[in-house]
Amino acid sequence: MTMPTYFISHGGGPWPWMPEAQTMYAPLRAALQDIPRQLGRNPKAILMVSAHWEAQQENLLVAAAPQPSMVYDYYGFPSHTYEIHYPAPGDPALAQQVCNLLEAAGLPTRLDRERGFDHGAFVPAYIIYPQAKVPMVQLSIHANYDPALHYAMGEALAALRDEDVLIIGSGLSYHNLRNMGPGGVEPSARFDAWLDQSLSLRDPAARRQALMDWEQAPAARIAHPREDHLVPLMVAVGAAQGDAAYRFHHETQAFGGLTVSSYRFG
């Protein structure tokens, strides 16, 4: 059976290790914890496309370390959150396969044998698979944020789904750190409604076009002043090959009143 793909929220910083954050993140925790049940089996590996790793040059980057280190890419959190260790193994063979598939699609890519897991990867992976036994490989986004490029990345990697690789785009459907309070309530709801309508389109070409034109969505540039947390969605949808979208996580009171959603495709 072909693996589905996902676009998920990874939440803020190292929230699973902060007792004071558990009430706020209870809906997200419950949604992520349900993914193994949805799958019905453990994947061979996770391919995690994190919003927190951006390729700056012409090449996309694939993490190829056999035992990835940790990247604590957050600031101002309790000292113990800089000692977190998520010991899932890497998968250098899968990393090479990802690199080959992207290169074959005309997308220049190179391996990074030093890169560790950033919090866009290890936070959701820890909630989904706390025993850290499923290998995980990270794939970067590109700093140009081109939606067509990221959609093409997903298309190039779609065959991995038939090899029991779980492709996850890790970001957030609303990401404006300067407007996370009351000012974000209305724009997050407007953008989320557009997102759900667009992802529900059953014609793959129409769905793709809606995503290519995302800047025309209601409150688009309020929801995503920088679309680093949105383009992982393009990878997940590109890899979905027309599979239907299912909204498995939806909140209207996230971060004090924001509307956010996460999706499964297939």
Buried (B, 14 or more C-beta within 10 A) or exposed (E): EBBBBBBBBBBBBBBBBBEEBEEBBEBBBEBBEBBBEEBEEBBBBBBBBBBBBBBEEEBBBBBBBEEBEBBBBBEEBEEEBEEBEBEBBBBBEBBBBBBEBBBEEEBEBBBBBEBBBBBBBBBBBBBBBEEBEBBBBBBBBBEEBBBEBBBBBBBBBBBBBEEBBBBBBBBBBBBBEEBBEEEBBBBBBBBBBBBBEBBBBEEBEEBBEBBBEBEEBBBBBBBBEBBBBBBBBBBBBBBBBEBBBBBBBBBEEBBEBBBBBBBBBB
